[in-house]
Amino acid sequence: MATIFTRIINGEIPGTFVHRDEQCVSFLSVNPLAPGHALVVPIARFVDAGKRGLPPRFSWTGGGGCR
């Protein structure tokens, strides 16, 4: 099932993008706490670490990260 962020990244839901590269995107919040409030979201998906016996935190499924 696609998340709200995946749907924005794929263009299924409109977003005002500030940055986009092969690793992450940044777009303006629809409920900003301040002018210019943006969200930075990795393009690669995360897995539920708890279901894989890993420490209770997010596990990265791809290499690199947002810079």
N, C-alpha and C positions, 0 to 999 in steps of 0.2 A: 504494500500500500504506500502510495506517495505521500510524503509529508507536505505541509503547507510551504516549507522552504523549497522542496524539490519542485513543486508546481510553479513557484515564482521563478526559480532558475530556468525551468523549461519553457517559460512564457505562457503557461496556462492561466496564470493569474498575473495581472499587470503589476509592475514594480518600477520604481524610479532608481535605476542603477547608477551608482557612483563609481564603481570599479568592477572589472571582470577580467580574470585571466584563467589559465587552465587549472588552477588549484582552488580558487575561492571567488566569491562575489560579494559585493557590498551594495546594499540598497537602503533607501530612506525608510524609516519606520512609518507605519500608518498611524501610530499613536505616539508621536515623539514626546520625549521628556524635556527636550530643548530643541531649538532650531538646528537643523542639520544632523539630528540623531539618526545614525545609520547602524545597520546590523551587518556584521561580517560573518558569512556562512561558508564552510568548506563545501566544495562540490562533491568530494568523495563521501560515501555514507559511512556512518559509524555502526558498530555492532554492539549489542548488549553484552558487555563483558561478564556480567553475572551469570548469564546462561552458558558461558564457555569456561567457567571455572577460573576466570581471571580476577584480579583485584577489582573491588567495587568502584570503578571509574570507567570513563569512555575508553575504548580501544580504537585506534586509528586503523582503517583498512587499507589505506594507500600510503604512499611515501610523501615526504615533504610536508608542507603546511602553508598557511597564509603568511605572507611576509609583509 
